[in-house]
Amino acid sequence: MAEVTVAPTGAALDGWTVDVALPQGAAVTSVWSGQASGSGNALTVRPASWNAQVPGGGSTAFGFQGTGSGEGATVTCTAG
């Protein structure tokens, strides 16, 4: 289980995308507070309707649960 926090340090966000690359053999089984797409060990999460806008200095979060080891996972966040 993991929780990812999206927290802009400058300007507010009007939408965001987080790409998660999981190690081989790991997979996501459920996501909350976001809309997930992808397959295998590549996951893309976009905001739910209620947490797309994040004020500068504020934050929002989503979480996911999966199988396998998460060691070595990488997370990339993109605004917009």
Secondary structure, 3 states (H helix, E strand, C coil): CEEEEECCCCCCEECEEEEEECCCCCEEEEEECEEEEEECCEEEEEECCCCCEECCCCCEEEEEEEECCCCCCEEEEEEC
